[in-house]
Each structure stands twice: as structure tokens, then as C-alpha cells.
Amino acid sequence: MGVDGDRGCDTGVMPIDAVAERPADLHSRVESVIEVIRPAIQADEGDIVLVEVDEATGEVVVELVGACVACPASDQTLKAGIERILMGRVPGVTGVRNIGETLDTDGTAVSL
């Protein structure tokens, strides 16, 4: 089964909840979960780079790269996918922010 129990993301890696010994610091716990969800992002020709974890505020800063940069669903992937999983699996995470460039879907497809 995949990360969320679906057959479409069967990566053969351990489930997110299977980490019996949780590392002490927030950065290590976040990094462990990202390593588990990374294959699903890579399957769509993208990737995620952990940039920073603010231990005081719980904010995680990542950079979505590869196909994620031009993907109109990257914000959805970030908020409904990555952020939801990290906040649900890693106590202390309060949010996830992408510092990478992504496709701007607020304007038109033509830039001047």
C-alpha cells in the first residue's frame, strides 16, 4: 500500500507511522518523513529538498524542484499533501513553505 493506503503509490518503503524510534530533534523527524514521501513526488518527475526547520516556530521550509516547478498542482501538493502529512506525523510542525519558484497561476499564461 502507498503512503495513504492507496495502491497507486506502492513504493515498497516503510509506512510513515512505522518509525519506532523517533529522533529527538524536529529536523531529524521531518527529514525522516520527507524521505518516506519523496518517492511519490519523484514518481511524477519532481523532488523535494528540505531547506530548513525552525525548531522554535515549527515552520518547515522546502524547495519543490524538477517537474514541480511548472506543475499547476504544486501548491495543492504542498498544502494538501506534504504539509498535511508532516503536521499529522511530526508533532511540532506548524506549517510548510516552499521557497522554490513555481508556476504562477494567478495571472495569464503570457508574461510581458
VMD Tcl script that builds the backbone (N, CA, C; Angstrom):
set m [mol new atoms 336]
animate dup $m
set s [atomselect $m all]
$s set {name element resname resid chain x y z} {
  {N N MET 1 A 0.829 -1.193 0.000}
  {CA C MET 1 A 0.000 0.000 0.000}
  {C C MET 1 A 0.864 1.243 0.000}
  {N N GLY 2 A 0.325 2.320 -0.505}
  {CA C GLY 2 A 1.043 3.581 -0.553}
  {C C GLY 2 A 0.959 4.317 0.763}
  {N N VAL 3 A 1.440 5.549 0.767}
  {CA C VAL 3 A 1.501 6.368 1.968}
  {C C VAL 3 A 0.132 6.540 2.606}
  {N N ASP 4 A -0.891 6.768 1.811}
  {CA C ASP 4 A -2.233 6.980 2.343}
  {C C ASP 4 A -3.136 5.771 2.141}
  {N N GLY 5 A -2.544 4.590 1.939}
  {CA C GLY 5 A -3.333 3.377 1.834}
  {C C GLY 5 A -3.819 3.057 0.441}
  {N N ASP 6 A -3.430 3.859 -0.566}
  {CA C ASP 6 A -3.881 3.559 -1.916}
  {C C ASP 6 A -2.845 2.687 -2.626}
  {N N ARG 7 A -3.267 1.939 -3.607}
  {CA C ARG 7 A -2.373 1.046 -4.333}
  {C C ARG 7 A -1.530 1.805 -5.359}
  {N N GLY 8 A -1.904 3.038 -5.686}
  {CA C GLY 8 A -1.222 3.781 -6.726}
  {C C GLY 8 A 0.154 4.283 -6.354}
  {N N CYS 9 A 0.538 4.200 -5.125}
  {CA C CYS 9 A 1.809 4.753 -4.664}
  {C C CYS 9 A 2.559 3.703 -3.875}
  {N N ASP 10 A 2.655 2.497 -4.401}
  {CA C ASP 10 A 3.300 1.386 -3.717}
  {C C ASP 10 A 4.796 1.455 -3.950}
  {N N THR 11 A 5.520 2.091 -3.032}
  {CA C THR 11 A 6.944 2.313 -3.214}
  {C C THR 11 A 7.801 1.265 -2.527}
  {N N GLY 12 A 7.208 0.421 -1.700}
  {CA C GLY 12 A 7.974 -0.601 -1.018}
  {C C GLY 12 A 8.723 -0.094 0.197}
  {N N VAL 13 A 8.552 1.157 0.564}
  {CA C VAL 13 A 9.210 1.678 1.748}
  {C C VAL 13 A 8.278 1.548 2.940}
  {N N MET 14 A 8.854 1.687 4.128}
  {CA C MET 14 A 8.038 1.515 5.328}
  {C C MET 14 A 7.002 2.624 5.455}
  {N N PRO 15 A 5.854 2.313 6.071}
  {CA C PRO 15 A 4.836 3.343 6.292}
  {C C PRO 15 A 5.384 4.446 7.186}
  {N N ILE 16 A 4.832 5.633 7.054}
  {CA C ILE 16 A 5.292 6.778 7.832}
  {C C ILE 16 A 5.210 6.499 9.324}
  {N N ASP 17 A 4.168 5.809 9.771}
  {CA C ASP 17 A 3.998 5.549 11.197}
  {C C ASP 17 A 4.889 4.436 11.710}
  {N N ALA 18 A 5.653 3.783 10.845}
  {CA C ALA 18 A 6.446 2.627 11.250}
  {C C ALA 18 A 7.777 3.001 11.889}
  {N N VAL 19 A 8.095 4.271 11.973}
  {CA C VAL 19 A 9.347 4.681 12.593}
  {C C VAL 19 A 9.191 4.537 14.102}
  {N N ALA 20 A 9.706 3.419 14.631}
  {CA C ALA 20 A 9.531 3.112 16.050}
  {C C ALA 20 A 10.370 4.032 16.930}
  {N N GLU 21 A 11.609 4.242 16.553}
  {CA C GLU 21 A 12.482 5.102 17.337}
  {C C GLU 21 A 12.518 6.472 16.683}
  {N N ARG 22 A 11.842 7.416 17.275}
  {CA C ARG 22 A 11.774 8.746 16.700}
  {C C ARG 22 A 13.004 9.553 17.127}
  {N N PRO 23 A 13.701 10.164 16.161}
  {CA C PRO 23 A 14.836 11.016 16.504}
  {C C PRO 23 A 14.378 12.150 17.416}
  {N N ALA 24 A 15.271 12.630 18.235}
  {CA C ALA 24 A 14.927 13.614 19.249}
  {C C ALA 24 A 14.603 14.990 18.679}
  {N N ASP 25 A 15.349 15.444 17.683}
  {CA C ASP 25 A 15.131 16.800 17.219}
  {C C ASP 25 A 14.126 16.859 16.075}
  {N N LEU 26 A 13.465 17.999 15.975}
  {CA C LEU 26 A 12.408 18.203 14.979}
  {C C LEU 26 A 12.940 18.049 13.557}
  {N N HIS 27 A 14.110 18.575 13.286}
  {CA C HIS 27 A 14.689 18.499 11.944}
  {C C HIS 27 A 14.835 17.046 11.508}
  {N N SER 28 A 15.347 16.201 12.367}
  {CA C SER 28 A 15.545 14.783 12.024}
  {C C SER 28 A 14.228 14.065 11.794}
  {N N ARG 29 A 13.210 14.397 12.593}
  {CA C ARG 29 A 11.898 13.767 12.408}
  {C C ARG 29 A 11.280 14.190 11.081}
  {N N VAL 30 A 11.387 15.469 10.748}
  {CA C VAL 30 A 10.870 15.971 9.474}
  {C C VAL 30 A 11.614 15.304 8.317}
  {N N GLU 31 A 12.917 15.238 8.424}
  {CA C GLU 31 A 13.732 14.629 7.381}
  {C C GLU 31 A 13.350 13.162 7.161}
  {N N SER 32 A 13.066 12.436 8.225}
  {CA C SER 32 A 12.663 11.029 8.116}
  {C C SER 32 A 11.357 10.877 7.351}
  {N N VAL 33 A 10.383 11.731 7.625}
  {CA C VAL 33 A 9.092 11.651 6.941}
  {C C VAL 33 A 9.237 12.065 5.478}
  {N N ILE 34 A 10.027 13.085 5.211}
  {CA C ILE 34 A 10.238 13.506 3.827}
  {C C ILE 34 A 10.867 12.372 3.018}
  {N N GLU 35 A 11.777 11.628 3.598}
  {CA C GLU 35 A 12.398 10.504 2.887}
  {C C GLU 35 A 11.365 9.432 2.527}
  {N N VAL 36 A 10.329 9.295 3.329}
  {CA C VAL 36 A 9.289 8.303 3.050}
  {C C VAL 36 A 8.354 8.784 1.939}
  {N N ILE 37 A 8.034 10.088 1.913}
  {CA C ILE 37 A 7.103 10.596 0.899}
  {C C ILE 37 A 7.807 10.989 -0.405}
  {N N ARG 38 A 9.127 11.140 -0.379}
  {CA C ARG 38 A 9.889 11.559 -1.560}
  {C C ARG 38 A 9.632 10.688 -2.794}
  {N N PRO 39 A 9.581 9.351 -2.695}
  {CA C PRO 39 A 9.363 8.541 -3.904}
  {C C PRO 39 A 8.064 8.869 -4.643}
  {N N ALA 40 A 7.032 9.254 -3.932}
  {CA C ALA 40 A 5.768 9.615 -4.579}
  {C C ALA 40 A 5.935 10.895 -5.399}
  {N N ILE 41 A 6.717 11.832 -4.914}
  {CA C ILE 41 A 6.965 13.078 -5.638}
  {C C ILE 41 A 7.887 12.803 -6.832}
  {N N GLN 42 A 8.890 11.968 -6.614}
  {CA C GLN 42 A 9.818 11.627 -7.686}
  {C C GLN 42 A 9.135 10.834 -8.795}
  {N N ALA 43 A 8.101 10.097 -8.471}
  {CA C ALA 43 A 7.370 9.323 -9.482}
  {C C ALA 43 A 6.739 10.233 -10.528}
  {N N ASP 44 A 6.500 11.482 -10.167}
  {CA C ASP 44 A 5.947 12.463 -11.106}
  {C C ASP 44 A 7.029 13.410 -11.626}
  {N N GLU 45 A 8.296 12.967 -11.567}
  {CA C GLU 45 A 9.447 13.716 -12.077}
  {C C GLU 45 A 9.773 14.973 -11.285}
  {N N GLY 46 A 9.298 15.055 -10.045}
  {CA C GLY 46 A 9.634 16.179 -9.180}
  {C C GLY 46 A 10.506 15.706 -8.040}
  {N N ASP 47 A 10.782 16.595 -7.118}
  {CA C ASP 47 A 11.527 16.232 -5.914}
  {C C ASP 47 A 11.308 17.314 -4.872}
  {N N ILE 48 A 11.694 17.009 -3.660}
  {CA C ILE 48 A 11.567 17.945 -2.552}
  {C C ILE 48 A 12.897 18.004 -1.828}
  {N N VAL 49 A 13.335 19.225 -1.542}
  {CA C VAL 49 A 14.584 19.447 -0.829}
  {C C VAL 49 A 14.240 20.124 0.490}
  {N N LEU 50 A 14.664 19.531 1.591}
  {CA C LEU 50 A 14.456 20.143 2.902}
  {C C LEU 50 A 15.500 21.240 3.081}
  {N N VAL 51 A 15.040 22.475 3.240}
  {CA C VAL 51 A 15.935 23.621 3.352}
  {C C VAL 51 A 16.189 23.971 4.806}
  {N N GLU 52 A 15.115 24.026 5.597}
  {CA C GLU 52 A 15.249 24.483 6.978}
  {C C GLU 52 A 14.061 24.025 7.803}
  {N N VAL 53 A 14.315 23.783 9.074}
  {CA C VAL 53 A 13.248 23.530 10.032}
  {C C VAL 53 A 13.482 24.479 11.196}
  {N N ASP 54 A 12.527 25.365 11.433}
  {CA C ASP 54 A 12.634 26.297 12.551}
  {C C ASP 54 A 12.117 25.601 13.803}
  {N N GLU 55 A 13.026 25.199 14.660}
  {CA C GLU 55 A 12.669 24.462 15.870}
  {C C GLU 55 A 11.758 25.287 16.786}
  {N N ALA 56 A 11.909 26.609 16.781}
  {CA C ALA 56 A 11.125 27.467 17.676}
  {C C ALA 56 A 9.681 27.624 17.202}
  {N N THR 57 A 9.483 27.812 15.884}
  {CA C THR 57 A 8.133 28.060 15.374}
  {C C THR 57 A 7.477 26.818 14.787}
  {N N GLY 58 A 8.275 25.820 14.431}
  {CA C GLY 58 A 7.734 24.616 13.815}
  {C C GLY 58 A 7.533 24.742 12.316}
  {N N GLU 59 A 7.993 25.854 11.713}
  {CA C GLU 59 A 7.841 26.035 10.273}
  {C C GLU 59 A 8.916 25.245 9.532}
  {N N VAL 60 A 8.470 24.516 8.503}
  {CA C VAL 60 A 9.367 23.739 7.657}
  {C C VAL 60 A 9.472 24.469 6.320}
  {N N VAL 61 A 10.702 24.678 5.852}
  {CA C VAL 61 A 10.941 25.332 4.572}
  {C C VAL 61 A 11.518 24.288 3.627}
  {N N VAL 62 A 10.853 24.129 2.480}
  {CA C VAL 62 A 11.287 23.168 1.479}
  {C C VAL 62 A 11.420 23.874 0.136}
  {N N GLU 63 A 12.039 23.177 -0.809}
  {CA C GLU 63 A 12.056 23.648 -2.182}
  {C C GLU 63 A 11.572 22.506 -3.057}
  {N N LEU 64 A 10.483 22.745 -3.770}
  {CA C LEU 64 A 9.984 21.779 -4.736}
  {C C LEU 64 A 10.733 22.028 -6.038}
  {N N VAL 65 A 11.309 20.973 -6.599}
  {CA C VAL 65 A 12.140 21.109 -7.792}
  {C C VAL 65 A 11.679 20.144 -8.881}
  {N N GLY 66 A 12.345 20.189 -10.014}
  {CA C GLY 66 A 12.002 19.309 -11.126}
  {C C GLY 66 A 10.668 19.705 -11.728}
  {N N ALA 67 A 9.855 18.708 -12.040}
  {CA C ALA 67 A 8.554 18.958 -12.664}
  {C C ALA 67 A 7.620 19.759 -11.762}
  {N N CYS 68 A 7.888 19.786 -10.467}
  {CA C CYS 68 A 7.039 20.543 -9.532}
  {C C CYS 68 A 7.057 22.041 -9.838}
  {N N VAL 69 A 8.147 22.532 -10.409}
  {CA C VAL 69 A 8.270 23.962 -10.686}
  {C C VAL 69 A 7.211 24.420 -11.683}
  {N N ALA 70 A 6.962 23.640 -12.717}
  {CA C ALA 70 A 6.000 24.026 -13.753}
  {C C ALA 70 A 4.617 23.422 -13.549}
  {N N CYS 71 A 4.431 22.670 -12.476}
  {CA C CYS 71 A 3.163 21.971 -12.264}
  {C C CYS 71 A 2.135 22.897 -11.609}
  {N N PRO 72 A 0.959 23.037 -12.215}
  {CA C PRO 72 A -0.067 23.880 -11.613}
  {C C PRO 72 A -0.631 23.307 -10.317}
  {N N ALA 73 A -0.362 22.040 -10.029}
  {CA C ALA 73 A -0.861 21.415 -8.800}
  {C C ALA 73 A 0.169 21.432 -7.669}
  {N N SER 74 A 1.289 22.128 -7.854}
  {CA C SER 74 A 2.336 22.094 -6.832}
  {C C SER 74 A 1.891 22.699 -5.500}
  {N N ASP 75 A 1.079 23.752 -5.535}
  {CA C ASP 75 A 0.573 24.318 -4.280}
  {C C ASP 75 A -0.329 23.318 -3.566}
  {N N GLN 76 A -1.133 22.595 -4.327}
  {CA C GLN 76 A -2.001 21.557 -3.761}
  {C C GLN 76 A -1.151 20.433 -3.166}
  {N N THR 77 A -0.107 20.038 -3.871}
  {CA C THR 77 A 0.810 19.009 -3.371}
  {C C THR 77 A 1.437 19.464 -2.068}
  {N N LEU 78 A 1.836 20.724 -2.013}
  {CA C LEU 78 A 2.487 21.259 -0.827}
  {C C LEU 78 A 1.538 21.298 0.368}
  {N N LYS 79 A 0.368 21.888 0.188}
  {CA C LYS 79 A -0.543 22.101 1.321}
  {C C LYS 79 A -1.368 20.855 1.674}
  {N N ALA 80 A -2.018 20.253 0.688}
  {CA C ALA 80 A -2.901 19.114 0.972}
  {C C ALA 80 A -2.123 17.809 1.102}
  {N N GLY 81 A -0.902 17.790 0.607}
  {CA C GLY 81 A -0.104 16.572 0.674}
  {C C GLY 81 A 0.989 16.672 1.714}
  {N N ILE 82 A 2.055 17.362 1.368}
  {CA C ILE 82 A 3.249 17.417 2.212}
  {C C ILE 82 A 2.959 18.034 3.576}
  {N N GLU 83 A 2.334 19.202 3.596}
  {CA C GLU 83 A 2.058 19.867 4.872}
  {C C GLU 83 A 1.125 19.030 5.744}
  {N N ARG 84 A 0.081 18.487 5.143}
  {CA C ARG 84 A -0.872 17.665 5.907}
  {C C ARG 84 A -0.180 16.452 6.523}
  {N N ILE 85 A 0.654 15.787 5.736}
  {CA C ILE 85 A 1.349 14.605 6.238}
  {C C ILE 85 A 2.331 14.984 7.344}
  {N N LEU 86 A 3.139 16.030 7.121}
  {CA C LEU 86 A 4.118 16.419 8.143}
  {C C LEU 86 A 3.452 16.864 9.439}
  {N N MET 87 A 2.390 17.671 9.330}
  {CA C MET 87 A 1.712 18.136 10.545}
  {C C MET 87 A 1.031 16.976 11.269}
  {N N GLY 88 A 0.556 15.995 10.533}
  {CA C GLY 88 A -0.102 14.847 11.141}
  {C C GLY 88 A 0.847 13.830 11.740}
  {N N ARG 89 A 2.073 13.759 11.215}
  {CA C ARG 89 A 3.016 12.725 11.638}
  {C C ARG 89 A 4.156 13.215 12.515}
  {N N VAL 90 A 4.411 14.533 12.486}
  {CA C VAL 90 A 5.540 15.072 13.247}
  {C C VAL 90 A 5.033 16.142 14.206}
  {N N PRO 91 A 4.862 15.782 15.472}
  {CA C PRO 91 A 4.435 16.780 16.455}
  {C C PRO 91 A 5.412 17.958 16.486}
  {N N GLY 92 A 4.860 19.149 16.452}
  {CA C GLY 92 A 5.678 20.354 16.483}
  {C C GLY 92 A 5.726 21.087 15.156}
  {N N VAL 93 A 5.390 20.419 14.042}
  {CA C VAL 93 A 5.352 21.091 12.747}
  {C C VAL 93 A 4.075 21.910 12.671}
  {N N THR 94 A 4.227 23.199 12.353}
  {CA C THR 94 A 3.079 24.099 12.297}
  {C C THR 94 A 2.716 24.523 10.876}
  {N N GLY 95 A 3.618 24.317 9.930}
  {CA C GLY 95 A 3.349 24.691 8.551}
  {C C GLY 95 A 4.535 24.363 7.671}
  {N N VAL 96 A 4.283 24.376 6.354}
  {CA C VAL 96 A 5.328 24.103 5.372}
  {C C VAL 96 A 5.273 25.189 4.317}
  {N N ARG 97 A 6.442 25.714 3.976}
  {CA C ARG 97 A 6.539 26.789 2.982}
  {C C ARG 97 A 7.548 26.391 1.921}
  {N N ASN 98 A 7.202 26.630 0.661}
  {CA C ASN 98 A 8.086 26.357 -0.469}
  {C C ASN 98 A 8.816 27.641 -0.845}
  {N N ILE 99 A 10.147 27.576 -0.945}
  {CA C ILE 99 A 10.899 28.762 -1.355}
  {C C ILE 99 A 11.263 28.729 -2.830}
  {N N GLY 100 A 10.964 27.613 -3.489}
  {CA C GLY 100 A 11.290 27.480 -4.906}
  {C C GLY 100 A 10.316 28.225 -5.778}
  {N N GLU 101 A 10.713 28.427 -7.014}
  {CA C GLU 101 A 9.828 29.058 -7.987}
  {C C GLU 101 A 8.824 28.031 -8.466}
  {N N THR 102 A 7.577 28.440 -8.583}
  {CA C THR 102 A 6.539 27.577 -9.152}
  {C C THR 102 A 5.757 28.383 -10.174}
  {N N LEU 103 A 4.976 27.671 -10.956}
  {CA C LEU 103 A 4.159 28.315 -11.975}
  {C C LEU 103 A 3.169 29.254 -11.310}
  {N N ASP 104 A 3.088 30.483 -11.796}
  {CA C ASP 104 A 2.153 31.464 -11.274}
  {C C ASP 104 A 0.831 31.310 -11.997}
  {N N THR 105 A -0.186 30.785 -11.291}
  {CA C THR 105 A -1.473 30.549 -11.930}
  {C C THR 105 A -2.470 31.682 -11.686}
  {N N ASP 106 A -2.025 32.762 -11.025}
  {CA C ASP 106 A -2.932 33.877 -10.749}
  {C C ASP 106 A -3.114 34.777 -11.956}
  {N N GLY 107 A -2.123 34.831 -12.822}
  {CA C GLY 107 A -2.207 35.720 -13.973}
  {C C GLY 107 A -2.514 34.929 -15.227}
  {N N THR 108 A -2.032 35.451 -16.326}
  {CA C THR 108 A -2.221 34.764 -17.601}
  {C C THR 108 A -1.015 33.906 -17.913}
  {N N ALA 109 A -1.129 33.086 -18.926}
  {CA C ALA 109 A -0.021 32.244 -19.334}
  {C C ALA 109 A 1.056 33.031 -20.075}
  {N N VAL 110 A 0.763 34.271 -20.432}
  {CA C VAL 110 A 1.704 35.106 -21.174}
  {C C VAL 110 A 2.323 36.108 -20.221}
  {N N SER 111 A 3.645 36.185 -20.236}
  {CA C SER 111 A 4.296 37.195 -19.407}
  {C C SER 111 A 4.844 38.296 -20.293}
  {N N LEU 112 A 4.891 39.486 -19.777}
  {CA C LEU 112 A 5.372 40.630 -20.556}
  {C C LEU 112 A 6.722 41.047 -20.063}
}
mol reanalyze $m
mol bondsrecalc $m
mol representation Tube
mol addrep $m
